[in-house]
Amino acid sequence: MKPGELELFSTEELINELMRRTTFQGVIVHARDGAKSRYWDGERVFRVRINENLNREETSRLLEVVSQHISRIEEG
């Protein structure tokens, strides 16, 4: 797929395609109402999509690793 071809699909279509793939094992966090820019004012609501290839324990471990990584980055 050429990079420009991605522009033809909505964010929801791209997320759905990724979630269908058996090779994807992960979690997707995205703005519920989309985002037109990197920065925002006020509160933004996020959705979390968990791939069926992960069970609850695996998902919990993955999110814990991500949380620890973010904490380390913030601590510098």
SEPA-175925 format. One record per residue: x negated, y negated, z of N, C-alpha, C in turn; residue in one letter. Coordinates in pm, whole numbers, plus 50000, padded with zeros to 5 digits. Atoms other than C-alpha are relative to their C-alpha. Example, Ala and Ser with C-alpha at 12.3 -4.5 7.8 and 13.67 -1.06 7.14 Angstrom:
499115011950000487705045050780499104988050000a/500825011949994486335010650714500774989150073s/
This chain:
499175011850000500005000050000499124987650000m/500745012650007498704965749908500474990850112k/499625008949889498654939350186501234991549971p/498875008450035501164917350003501335007450002g/498774992150000503694945749989500695000250135e/499415000149867504224944150365500984988450017l/499145011749990505844910150320501415002849950e/498704996550055508744927250142500905006950102l/499254992849899509864944750462500204991550123f/499765007149875511444931050776499195006650112s/500724994649885509734935751110500695012650050t/499244988449952512504959651214499785012249911e/500264988950092511974980950901498615005850021e/501374995349977508234982850966499895007750131l/500024993149871508754992351331500685013649987i/499284987350018511305018951236499165010249924n/500864991050077508915033750981498885005550087e/501084995549912506085035251233500535010050103l/499434991249899508355051451493500365013649942m/499664987350065509365078551241498785008849975r/501214992750037505775088851171499545009250113r/500444990349899504675120451351498574997550045t/501395002849963501085108051352499884988450098t/500035011449907502005077351560500365004850139f/499724997049860501775082651934499734987450078q/500235012549931502305050052106501274992950038g/498935008749953504455021952232499904987049922v/499985012850070505514990852046500754990150089i/499375011049925506274958552233500134988549901v/499795010950096507844931352022501074990550050h/499005009949963509864899752061501355004449944a/498674995350042513554909152049500554991949884r/499445008750104514494879351834498974995849896d/501055003550095511284878351632499224987950049g/500845011449963508604852151648499424993949873a/500525006950118507714826351388498614994450022k/501345005149971504584814751567499455007550121s/500684993149891502094827351819500404994450137r/499695006849874503154802252086501504997250009y/498595002949982506564795852234500214992150128w/499575007149880508344773852487501115008150064d/498924993149931510614788252751499765014950011g/500054985649978511404824852795500235007649870e/499804991350115511084851752531500335014050052r/499594986549961512764885852558499285010049909v/500734989950075510754916252454500725013450004f/499504986250006511754951152349498805009350003r/501034989749997509714982152417500575012249930v/499584988050074509995011052173498975010950026r/500884988849968508535044452281500225010949898i/499944989550100507735070152017500385013350065n/499554987049947509365104352067498855010050011e/501154991049990505915120252031499354999650138n/500545001049865505125109252387501105003150100l/499034997849895506845122352696499894988750103n/499965010949902507605100452998498664998350073r/501275000749929504365109153181498904994249911e/501015005250093502195102552874500214985049975e/499695014250021503965069452815499574991750121t/500395007049878503425059253176498494998450007s/501465000849997499715067553155499484990049897r/500425009350105499345048352828500214985650044l/499725013649957501005017352971499124995950118l/500915002949889498855019653286498614996349947e/501305003050061495685020253072500034986249937v/499875013250063496904990152877500024989150107v/499935009649891497734971853200498624997650061s/501355001449943494264978653342499094992449904q/500825006850101492654967053018500294985050000h/499625014150000494594934353023499474993250127i/500525005649873493634928753390498504997449991s/501465001850014489944933753309499694988149910r/500235011350092490134908853022500264986950073i/499655012349930491824882753241498984996550108e/500995002449895489204887053515498684995149941e/501185004750071486514880553259498835008450028g/
